[in-house]
């Protein structure tokens, strides 16, 4: 399982936006991926 897949699965229940931003800084996610995860969580 990739970091992206884990983020989609665990945000926002277990992972916060702060955690996602830390992963961007660490180079594990892109900002575009974070935006997609966050917008997807808001939709459903």
PyMOL commands that set and color helices and strands:
alter all, ss='L'
color gray80, all
select helices_A, chain A and resi 3-10+17-25+31-43
alter helices_A, ss='H'
color red, helices_A
deselect
rebuild
show_as cartoon
